[in-house]
């Protein structure tokens, strides 16, 4: 064991039993392991969820009705009221506590339907109560306040409050309590054990000083045991930077490694094919499309494999950009592939791209070394589709065309990555809605290049990602953004119809169905998207079927309706979509299966029922199914908006159609958990860092990561830092980050 400062890796090697209070408590140790605290490093990075400044507490006798206040008080009396259930309503359980403080004042605390609060606050408990003060029978009262139990020994000015747990252990009847006060004591002991040797400092001093960051050891003490309120912010800043830097280092290490080691294809962008394609388009490229195509072309003609993320809002023209990249490969004698996550989306891409390229011919090339050696004549461009529906006979023909090079572009689902699918010379791969693919699926397609060369990869998403989130989740990719809409996209008016939370509300919904009927009478079409049913596509189908029945028997009884959901057979889905595209069906009642890829320019109305159950990204995608033609379009959001977040989502949708602005709202409302959700193994969680609160530190961490790795490509001169990246992210995790 080293005599130098203690590293995080060394702390991870110490079991919890080195803490005296835990040495003889195997049940507590087991309970801690179940909540993710398995060693001393986990313990010292188990951070307080909030801090309470006891200098800001108010004496009960000084409370003012109408104010929000914090009191620190002791429970003197507790009463539970458990009325019997009557009728269909849920009984209103009530817990009342009389609490007192050193001022001699008495306060009543009342909780309604707060399960387990009686066990949390037995008589004699000292706790922090924060809430709005009102009066009851002339006495001050708080109703459903925030409550944190504290230890009697915590008489300091600032109290650290830790997440608490009640843990079940197999074979153990009673649950194990892990309380804030316990964590405070254990962490204090653990940090105390680092005192003699100190904690290793992974950041070079010039970087630390330039960014105004305190030392690691000081930060841990300052966050767990602050002496002053200012210590908390200073400590958090340092600990947040460390978390973000580790993620960025893993991403940048892999990015630079790929650039150094992967064998790329150098494409020739001087050919005629891409120019012919752009010249044949019925509209000019937008400035954003021209800029992004230039960025991609620079990658394709460079020595390193392209690994780029193409972000664009619904309708921003990503397909034209993607096809331009694929055609660079074709004009240089290679092939292109586009992989989509569903058959519906793959077929949609195939239909759209085939139409875009209908009259395009590939210029002849007399070069004997090209894919089509000696072919001087122009030839038709060949585009094919591969999904699980393609018959065995057609697969054989397709396989021959891929091997002899006569298939230029292959569009399909994950069927593209099957071992039996081999290309003569795969040059560019486009992966659409890439977050829907598994890691290995994405990697397998990249490995289909010829002669050990890595094909250039462009991943696309129609769900805009905030800049700092993209840096953290997709930080090994170069990013191109389409931030300009092509001409001809009509603006979409969005209206929220607020309904009764108790059930159907025909009066509120009447304007919606009046508008649907009016648009259909004018020759247009409409979508009706049914409520999202959490965790059950069976229930979601039932919901769609019930909605269809209700509309056929009521508001839309005289119209032609179709039904589309994910449990239908592929042939039935296709027939339903064909009828809607052809205009034989006037209103399509659907689940979120239409969220991505459905393109019917004649559809001008989108009705989303129970809209507050959907996330912003889904709402934005669904709204993007209309506004695709020359006619004005409308999106109706129908729902009660019963929660603050649900209301905020619907208000944001009404306020803006800018997907990037909505993505920022989504990040503010939901946090980064949804973005970081796939990265939940090992120690890599962002425990303190927030992509919302810490936007500037994401950018600074990325700058520092490039600075450190460009000076020291494998961190061989930064042992502590390299050790932390390996410890927190590991090889598997770093591989995941790269392949994402």
C-alpha positions in Angstrom: 0.0 0.0 0.0 1.3 3.4 -0.9 2.4 6.0 1.6 1.4 8.9 -0.7 -1.9 10.6 -0.9 -5.0 8.3 -1.0 -6.5 7.8 -4.5 -10.1 7.1 -5.2 -9.1 3.6 -6.5 -7.6 2.9 -3.0 -10.7 4.1 -1.3 -12.7 1.8 -3.5 -10.6 -1.1 -2.2 -11.6 -0.5 1.5 -14.7 -2.4 2.7 -17.3 -0.6 4.7 -16.3 -2.6 7.8 -13.2 -0.4 8.2 -15.8 2.0 9.8 -16.0 0.9 13.4 -19.8 1.5 13.6 -20.3 -0.8 10.7 -17.8 -3.5 11.6 -20.2 -5.4 13.8 -23.3 -4.6 11.7 -23.5 -7.0 8.8 -27.2 -6.2 8.3 -26.5 -2.5 7.9 -23.6 -3.3 5.5 -25.9 -5.5 3.4 -28.6 -2.7 3.4 -26.0 -0.2 2.3 -24.8 -2.5 -0.6 -28.5 -2.7 -1.7 -28.6 1.1 -2.1 -25.4 1.2 -4.0 -22.9 1.9 -1.2 -20.5 -1.0 -1.3 -17.1 0.5 -0.2 -15.6 3.6 1.3 -15.4 5.4 -2.0 -19.2 4.9 -2.5 -19.7 6.3 1.1 -17.6 9.5 0.7 -19.4 10.2 -2.7 -22.8 9.6 -1.2 -23.6 13.2 -1.1 -26.2 15.2 1.0 -29.4 15.8 -1.0 -29.6 19.2 0.7 -28.2 21.3 3.5 -30.1 23.2 6.2 -28.7 26.4 7.5 -29.8 26.5 11.2 -29.1 30.2 11.3 -32.2 30.6 9.0 -34.6 28.7 11.3 -37.5 30.5 12.7 -38.7 30.1 16.3 -42.2 28.7 16.4 -43.4 31.7 18.5 -42.2 34.0 15.7 -44.1 32.3 12.8 -46.2 34.5 10.6 -49.3 33.0 8.8 -48.9 33.0 5.0 -45.0 32.9 5.2 -42.9 29.9 4.2 -40.6 29.0 7.1 -38.2 26.4 8.5 -38.5 25.2 12.1 -36.4 22.7 13.9 -38.6 21.1 16.5 -39.2 17.9 18.6 -42.3 15.7 18.2 -44.3 15.8 21.5 -47.5 14.0 20.5 -48.7 12.0 17.4 -52.3 11.1 16.4 -53.4 9.0 13.4 -56.8 9.2 11.7 -57.7 6.2 9.5 -61.3 6.6 8.3 -63.0 3.6 6.7 -63.5 3.5 2.9 -67.0 4.6 1.8 -68.2 4.4 -1.7 -65.7 4.6 -4.6 -63.6 7.4 -3.2 -60.3 6.9 -1.5 -60.4 7.6 2.3 -58.4 10.7 3.4 -55.8 9.4 6.0 -54.6 12.1 8.3 -51.5 12.2 10.6 -51.2 15.0 13.2 -48.2 15.9 15.2 -47.7 18.5 18.0 -44.1 19.8 17.9 -42.2 22.3 20.1 -38.9 24.1 20.0 -36.6 25.9 22.4 -38.8 29.0 22.2 -41.6 27.2 24.0 -44.0 27.6 21.0 -46.2 24.8 19.8 -46.9 24.0 16.2 -49.4 21.5 14.7 -48.0 19.5 11.7 -50.7 17.8 9.6 -50.1 15.2 6.8 -52.8 13.9 4.4 -52.3 10.5 2.8 -48.6 10.5 3.5 -47.9 6.8 4.0 -45.3 5.9 6.6 -44.9 9.3 8.2 -46.1 8.0 11.6 -43.1 5.6 11.6 -40.7 8.3 10.5 -41.8 10.7 13.3 -42.2 8.8 16.6 -42.6 10.9 19.7 -39.2 12.4 20.8 -37.9 12.8 17.2 -36.1 16.0 16.3 -36.7 17.1 12.7 -36.6 20.0 10.3 -40.0 21.1 9.0 -40.3 23.4 6.0 -43.6 24.7 4.6 -46.2 27.3 4.5 -47.6 28.5 7.8 -51.4 28.8 8.3 -53.6 28.7 11.4 -56.1 26.2 12.8 -58.2 27.0 15.8 -55.9 29.9 16.5 -52.7 27.8 16.5 -50.0 27.9 13.9 -50.0 24.9 11.5 -48.1 23.5 8.6 -49.8 21.0 6.1 -47.8 18.4 4.3 -44.4 20.2 4.9 -41.0 18.9 3.7 -39.6 17.0 6.7 -36.1 15.7 7.5 -35.2 13.8 10.6 -32.0 15.0 12.2 -29.8 13.6 14.9 -29.7 15.3 18.3 -26.0 15.7 18.1 -26.2 17.9 15.0 -26.2 21.3 16.7 -23.8 22.9 14.2 -25.1 25.8 12.1 -25.3 23.8 8.8 -26.8 20.3 8.7 -26.2 18.0 5.8 -29.3 15.9 5.0 -28.7 12.6 3.2 -31.1 10.4 1.2 -32.7 8.0 3.7 -33.8 4.4 3.0 -35.9 1.6 4.5 -34.3 -1.6 3.1 -35.7 -5.1 3.0 -33.2 -7.9 3.4 -34.0 -11.5 2.3 -34.6 -13.6 5.4 -34.9 -10.6 7.6 -38.4 -9.7 8.8 -37.8 -6.1 10.0 -36.6 -3.6 7.4 -33.3 -1.9 8.0 -33.3 1.9 8.5 -30.6 4.0 6.9 -31.1 7.5 8.2 -29.5 10.8 7.4 -27.8 11.0 10.8 -26.2 7.5 10.2 -24.7 8.6 6.9 -23.4 11.9 8.4 -21.5 9.9 11.1 -20.2 7.2 8.8 -19.0 9.8 6.2 -17.3 11.9 8.9 -15.4 8.8 10.1 -14.4 7.8 6.6 -13.1 11.3 5.7 -11.3 11.4 9.0 -9.3 8.3 8.0 -7.9 10.2 5.0 -6.5 13.0 7.2 -2.9 11.7 7.8 -2.1 11.0 4.1 -4.6 13.3 2.4 -6.4 12.7 -0.8 -4.7 12.5 -4.2 -5.2 15.5 -6.4 -6.0 14.4 -10.0 -6.1 17.8 -11.6 -2.9 19.6 -12.7 -2.4 22.7 -10.5 -2.4 25.2 -13.5 -5.8 23.9 -14.6 -7.2 23.9 -11.1 -6.1 27.5 -10.5 -7.2 28.8 -13.9 -10.7 27.5 -13.2 -10.8 28.7 -9.6 -11.3 25.2 -8.2 -10.4 24.1 -4.6 -8.5 20.9 -3.9 -10.3 17.5 -3.9 -9.9 16.8 -0.2 -11.1 20.3 0.7 -14.1 19.9 -1.6 -15.2 16.6 0.0 -15.0 18.0 3.5 -16.7 21.3 2.4 -19.7 19.5 0.9 -20.2 17.0 3.7 -19.3 19.2 6.7 -19.5 22.8 5.6 -18.4 25.5 8.1 -20.1 28.3 6.2 -22.9 28.4 3.5 -20.4 29.6 0.9 -18.4 26.4 1.4 -21.2 24.3 -0.2 -21.2 26.1 -3.5 -17.3 26.1 -3.7 -17.1 22.4 -2.9 -19.9 21.4 -5.3 -18.3 23.3 -8.1 -15.1 21.2 -7.8 -16.9 17.8 -7.3 -19.2 18.6 -10.3 -16.2 19.4 -12.5 -14.6 16.1 -11.5 -17.6 14.1 -12.5 -18.0 15.8 -15.9 -14.3 15.7 -16.6 -14.2 11.9 -16.2 -17.0 11.4 -18.7 -15.4 13.8 -21.2 -12.0 12.2 -20.8 -13.4 8.8 -21.7 -15.2 10.2 -24.7 -12.2 12.2 -26.0 -9.7 9.4 -25.3 -11.8 7.1 -27.5 -12.4 9.8 -30.2 -8.7 10.5 -30.5 -7.8 6.8 -30.4 -10.3 6.1 -33.3 -8.7 8.9 -35.3 -5.2 7.5 -34.7 -5.9 3.8 -35.3 -9.0 3.2 -37.5 -8.3 2.9 -41.2 -10.7 5.2 -43.0 -11.8 5.6 -46.6 -10.7 8.7 -48.5 -13.7 9.6 -50.7 -13.5 11.7 -53.8 -16.0 14.5 -53.7 -15.2 15.9 -57.2 -17.6 13.7 -59.1 -20.9 14.7 -60.8 -23.4 12.5 -58.9 -24.0 14.8 -55.9 -24.2 17.9 -58.1 -26.8 16.1 -60.3 -28.8 15.2 -57.2 -28.9 18.7 -55.9 -29.7 20.1 -59.3 -32.7 17.8 -59.7 -34.3 18.8 -56.4 -37.5 20.8 -56.8 -36.3 23.4 -54.3 -32.9 25.0 -53.4 -30.9 23.7 -50.4 -31.2 25.9 -47.3 -28.1 27.6 -46.0 -28.0 25.1 -43.1 -28.1 22.2 -45.4 -25.3 23.6 -47.5 -23.2 24.2 -44.4 -23.8 20.7 -43.0 -23.2 19.0 -46.3 -19.9 20.8 -46.5 -18.9 19.6 -43.0 -19.8 16.1 -43.9 -17.9 16.2 -47.2 -14.8 17.5 -45.4 -15.0 14.4 -43.1 -15.5 12.1 -46.0 -12.5 13.3 -47.9 -10.3 13.2 -44.9 -8.1 10.3 -43.7 -10.1 9.4 -40.5 -13.5 7.6 -40.5 -16.3 10.1 -40.1 -18.3 9.7 -36.8 -20.8 12.5 -36.9 -24.2 13.3 -35.3 -26.7 15.1 -37.5 -29.2 16.9 -35.4 -32.2 18.5 -37.1 -35.7 19.4 -36.1 -38.8 17.7 -37.6 -38.9 18.7 -41.3 -35.5 20.4 -41.4 -34.3 18.4 -44.4 -32.1 15.7 -42.8 -32.9 13.1 -45.5 -31.5 15.3 -48.3 -28.3 15.7 -46.3 -28.1 12.0 -45.6 -28.6 11.1 -49.2 -25.9 13.6 -50.2 -23.5 11.8 -47.9 -24.4 8.4 -49.3 -24.0 9.6 -52.9 -20.5 10.8 -52.2 -19.7 7.1 -51.5 -21.5 5.9 -54.7 -19.8 8.4 -57.0 -16.4 7.1 -55.7 -17.3 3.5 -56.5 -18.5 2.5 -53.1 -21.9 1.6 -51.6 -24.1 3.3 -49.0 -26.4 1.9 -46.3 -29.2 3.5 -44.2 -30.4 1.7 -41.1 -33.7 2.6 -39.5 -35.2 1.2 -36.2 -38.6 0.0 -37.5 -40.0 -1.5 -40.7 -42.4 1.4 -41.0 -39.6 3.9 -40.9 -37.3 1.9 -43.2 -40.1 1.6 -45.8 -40.9 5.3 -45.5 -37.2 6.1 -46.1 -37.1 3.7 -49.1 -40.2 5.2 -50.7 -39.0 8.8 -50.1 -35.4 8.2 -51.2 -36.4 6.2 -54.2 -38.6 9.0 -55.3 -35.9 11.6 -54.7 -33.4 9.6 -56.8 -35.9 8.4 -59.5 -34.3 9.9 -62.5 -30.7 10.0 -61.2 -28.0 8.2 -63.1 -24.5 7.3 -62.0 -21.9 8.8 -64.3 -19.8 6.2 -66.1 -16.2 5.6 -65.0 -13.6 4.2 -67.4 -11.1 3.8 -64.5 -10.2 0.1 -64.5 -9.7 0.2 -60.7 -13.2 1.5 -59.9 -16.1 -0.7 -58.7 -17.6 -0.7 -62.2 -14.4 -1.2 -64.0 -14.4 0.2 -67.5 -18.1 1.2 -67.5 -18.0 4.4 -69.5 -21.8 4.8 -69.9 -24.1 6.3 -67.3 -26.3 3.8 -65.5 -29.4 3.9 -63.3 -28.8 4.2 -59.6 -30.0 1.1 -57.8 -31.7 1.4 -54.4 -33.0 -1.6 -52.5 -34.9 -2.4 -49.3 -34.1 -5.1 -46.8 -36.4 -5.9 -43.9 -37.6 -9.2 -42.4 -40.5 -9.2 -44.9 -38.2 -9.7 -47.9 -38.6 -13.3 -49.2 -35.7 -15.7 -49.3 -35.6 -15.6 -53.1 -35.4 -11.8 -53.2 -32.8 -11.9 -50.4 -30.6 -14.1 -52.6 -30.9 -11.7 -55.5 -30.2 -8.8 -53.2 -27.1 -10.6 -51.7 -25.7 -11.1 -55.2 -26.2 -7.4 -56.0 -24.5 -6.3 -52.9 -21.5 -8.6 -53.5 -21.1 -7.6 -57.2 -21.6 -4.0 -56.4 -24.7 -3.4 -58.6 -26.7 -2.4 -55.5 -25.7 1.2 -54.7 -27.8 2.0 -51.7 -29.4 -0.4 -49.2 -32.1 0.8 -46.9 -33.3 -1.4 -44.1 -33.8 -2.3 -40.5 -31.5 -4.3 -38.2 -31.6 -7.0 -40.9 -28.7 -5.1 -42.5 -26.3 -6.2 -39.8 -27.0 -10.0 -40.1 -23.9 -12.0 -40.9 -25.3 -13.1 -44.3 -25.4 -9.4 -45.5 -22.1 -8.6 -47.1 -21.2 -5.6 -49.2 -18.6 -5.4 -51.9 -17.4 -2.0 -50.7 -19.5 -0.3 -48.0 -18.3 3.3 -47.8 -20.9 5.4 -45.9 -23.4 4.3 -43.3 -26.4 6.4 -42.1 -28.1 5.3 -38.9 -31.4 7.0 -38.3 -32.9 7.5 -34.8 -29.8 5.8 -33.5 -30.8 5.9 -29.8 -33.2 3.1 -30.6 -30.5 0.7 -31.6 -28.4 -1.4 -29.2 -24.7 -0.8 -28.9 -23.7 -4.0 -30.7 -26.1 -3.4 -33.6 -24.5 0.0 -34.3 -21.0 -1.4 -34.0 -21.8 -4.4 -36.3 -22.8 -2.2 -39.2 -19.6 -0.2 -38.9 -17.6 -3.4 -39.1 -19.0 -4.3 -42.6 -16.3 -2.2 -44.4 -14.1 -3.9 -46.9 -10.3 -4.7 -46.4 -10.4 -3.6 -42.8 -11.5 0.0 -43.6 -14.1 1.5 -41.3 -17.0 3.0 -43.2 -17.9 6.6 -42.5 -20.8 6.8 -40.1 -23.5 9.5 -39.9 -26.0 9.1 -37.1 -29.2 11.1 -37.3 -31.8 12.1 -34.7 -35.0 14.0 -35.1 -35.2 14.6 -31.4 -33.1 17.7 -30.8 -30.7 17.4 -27.9 -29.5 20.4 -26.0 -25.9 21.4 -26.7 -24.5 20.4 -23.3 -26.4 17.2 -23.2 -25.1 16.3 -26.7 -21.5 17.0 -25.4 -22.0 14.6 -22.5 -24.0 11.8 -24.1 -22.6 11.9 -27.7 -19.3 13.6 -26.9 -17.2 11.3 -29.1 -19.2 12.5 -32.2 -18.7 15.6 -34.2 -22.0 17.4 -34.3 -23.8 19.1 -37.2 -27.0 21.0 -36.6 -29.7 21.8 -39.2 -31.3 24.9 -37.6 -33.2 26.3 -40.6 -36.5 25.0 -42.1 -36.8 24.5 -45.9 -39.3 26.7 -47.8 -42.8 25.3 -48.1 -43.2 24.1 -44.5 -46.4 25.7 -43.1 -46.4 26.9 -39.5 -48.4 24.7 -37.1 -50.8 26.4 -34.7 -51.0 24.5 -31.3 -53.9 24.8 -28.9 -54.2 23.2 -25.5 -57.8 22.2 -24.7 -58.0 21.8 -20.9 -60.4 19.0 -19.9 -61.9 17.8 -16.7 -59.5 15.5 -14.9 -62.4 13.2 -13.8 -63.2 11.9 -17.2 -64.8 12.6 -20.6 -65.4 16.3 -21.3 -67.5 16.5 -24.5 -68.1 20.3 -24.2 -64.4 21.1 -23.9 -63.5 18.8 -26.8 -66.3 20.1 -29.1 -64.1 22.7 -31.0 -61.5 19.9 -31.7 -64.0 17.6 -33.5 -65.6 20.6 -35.2 -62.2 21.5 -36.7 -61.5 17.9 -37.7 -64.8 17.7 -39.6 -64.2 21.1 -41.2 -60.7 20.1 -42.5 -62.0 16.8 -43.8 -64.8 18.6 -45.6 -62.1 20.8 -47.2 -60.4 17.6 -48.5 -57.7 17.3 -45.8 -57.0 14.5 -43.3 -56.4 14.2 -39.6 -54.6 12.0 -37.0 -56.0 11.2 -33.5 -53.3 9.8 -31.2 -54.6 7.9 -28.2 -53.5 8.1 -24.6 -50.1 6.7 -23.6 -50.7 3.7 -21.3 -47.6 3.2 -19.1 -46.0 -0.3 -19.3 -48.6 -2.0 -21.4 -49.0 -2.0 -25.2 -52.1 -4.2 -24.8 -53.8 -1.5 -22.8 -52.6 1.1 -25.3 -54.2 -0.9 -28.1 -57.4 -1.2 -26.1 -57.3 2.5 -25.6 -57.0 3.1 -29.3 -59.8 0.6 -30.1 -62.1 2.3 -27.5 -61.3 5.7 -29.0 -62.1 4.5 -32.5 -65.4 3.1 -31.3 -66.3 6.3 -29.5 -65.5 8.5 -32.4 -67.3 6.2 -34.9 -70.4 6.2 -32.7 -70.3 9.9 -31.9 -68.2 13.0 -33.0 -66.9 11.5 -36.3 -69.7 9.1 -37.1 -70.0 10.2 -40.7 -66.2 10.1 -41.6 -64.0 7.3 -42.8 -61.7 6.2 -39.9 -58.7 3.8 -39.8 -56.9 2.2 -36.9 -53.1 1.8 -36.5 -51.2 0.3 -33.6 -48.0 -1.6 -32.9 -49.6 -5.1 -32.3 -51.1 -5.3 -35.8 -49.5 -7.6 -38.4 -47.1 -5.8 -40.7 -49.4 -6.4 -43.8 -52.3 -4.8 -41.9 -50.2 -1.8 -40.8 -49.1 -1.3 -44.4 -52.6 -1.6 -45.8 -53.9 0.9 -43.2 -51.1 3.4 -44.0 -51.6 2.9 -47.8 -55.3 3.8 -47.4 -54.4 6.9 -45.4 -51.7 8.0 -47.8 -54.1 7.5 -50.7 -56.8 9.6 -48.9 -59.3 6.7 -48.7 -59.1 7.0 -44.9 -59.9 10.5 -43.7 -58.9 10.1 -40.0 -56.2 7.8 -38.7 -56.7 6.8 -35.0 -53.3 5.6 -33.8 -51.0 4.9 -30.9 -47.5 6.4 -30.9 -46.5 4.0 -33.7 -46.8 7.1 -36.0 -44.4 9.1 -33.9 -41.5 8.9 -36.4 -41.4 8.5 -40.2 -45.0 8.9 -41.3 -45.3 11.5 -44.0 -48.7 12.4 -45.4 -48.6 16.0 -46.7 -52.4 16.2 -46.9 -52.8 15.6 -43.2 -53.4 19.0 -41.5 -54.8 18.1 -38.0 -53.1 16.3 -35.2 -55.3 15.6 -32.1 -53.4 14.1 -29.1 -55.6 12.8 -26.4 -54.5 12.9 -22.7 -51.5 14.9 -24.0 -50.1 15.6 -20.6 -49.2 11.9 -20.3 -46.6 12.3 -23.1 -43.1 13.7 -22.9 -42.1 16.8 -24.8 -40.0 14.9 -27.3 -42.9 12.6 -28.2 -45.4 15.5 -28.4 -43.0 17.4 -30.7 -42.5 14.4 -32.9 -46.2 13.7 -33.1 -46.9 17.4 -34.0 -44.3 17.1 -36.7 -46.6 14.6 -38.6 -48.6 17.6 -39.8 -47.5 20.9 -41.4 -45.8 18.9 -44.2 -47.9 20.2 -47.1 -49.0 23.6 -48.5 -52.0 23.9 -46.2 -52.1 25.5 -42.7 -52.0 22.9 -39.9 -53.2 22.6 -36.4 -52.2 20.5 -33.4 -54.8 20.0 -30.6 -53.4 18.9 -27.2 -56.3 17.5 -25.2 -55.8 16.9 -21.5 -56.3 18.2 -17.9 -52.7 19.1 -17.2 -53.1 17.9 -13.6 -49.4 18.0 -12.6 -47.2 21.1 -12.7 -44.8 19.3 -15.0 -47.6 18.2 -17.3 -48.9 21.7 -17.4 -45.4 23.1 -18.1 -45.0 20.6 -21.1 -48.3 21.6 -22.7 -47.7 25.3 -22.2 -44.2 25.0 -23.8 -45.7 23.2 -26.8 -48.2 26.0 -27.3 -45.5 28.6 -26.9 -43.0 27.3 -29.5 -42.4 24.9 -32.3 -38.6 25.1 -32.0 -37.4 21.6 -31.1 -34.2 22.8 -29.6 -36.0 25.2 -27.3 -38.3 22.4 -26.3 -35.4 20.1 -25.6 -34.0 22.7 -23.2 -37.4 22.9 -21.4 -37.5 19.1 -21.3 -34.0 19.0 -19.7 -35.1 21.5 -17.1 -38.3 19.6 -16.3 -37.1 16.0 -16.4 -33.4 16.3 -15.7 -30.6 14.3 -17.4 -31.8 11.0 -16.2 -33.6 10.3 -19.4 -30.5 11.2 -21.4 -28.0 9.3 -19.2 -30.4 6.4 -18.7 -28.5 3.9 -20.7 -25.3 4.6 -18.8 -26.4 3.1 -15.5 -23.7 0.5 -14.7 -20.7 0.8 -12.6 -19.7 4.1 -10.8 -20.3 6.4 -13.7 -23.5 8.1 -12.6 -23.5 11.9 -12.4 -24.2 12.1 -8.7 -23.9 15.9 -8.3 -23.5 17.2 -11.8 -26.6 18.4 -13.6 -26.7 19.1 -17.3 -29.2 21.8 -16.5 -27.5 23.7 -13.7 -23.9 23.0 -14.8 -24.1 23.9 -18.5 -20.9 26.0 -18.4 -19.0 23.3 -16.6 -19.8 20.7 -19.3 -18.1 23.0 -21.8 -15.2 23.7 -19.6 -14.7 20.0 -18.8 -14.7 19.2 -22.5 -12.1 21.9 -23.2 -9.9 20.6 -20.4 -10.3 17.0 -21.7 -9.0 17.9 -25.1 -6.2 20.0 -23.6 -5.0 17.1 -21.4 -5.3 14.3 -24.0 -3.8 16.3 -26.8 -0.8 16.9 -24.6 -0.7 13.3 -23.1 -2.7 11.0 -25.6 -3.1 8.0 -23.2 -2.8 9.9 -19.9 0.4 8.0 -19.2 1.8 11.0 -17.3 -1.4 11.4 -15.3 -1.7 8.2 -13.3 -4.4 9.4 -10.8 -6.6 10.8 -13.6 -6.2 7.8 -15.8 -7.0 5.5 -12.8 -10.2 7.4 -12.1 -11.4 7.2 -15.7 -10.8 3.4 -15.6 -12.4 3.1 -12.2 -15.6 5.1 -12.9 -16.1 4.3 -16.5 -14.1 1.2 -17.3 -13.3 -0.3 -20.7 -16.8 -1.6 -21.3 -18.3 1.7 -20.4 -15.9 3.7 -22.6 -16.6 1.3 -25.4 -20.3 2.0 -25.0 -19.8 5.7 -25.0 -17.8 5.4 -28.2 -20.3 3.2 -30.0 -23.2 5.3 -28.9 
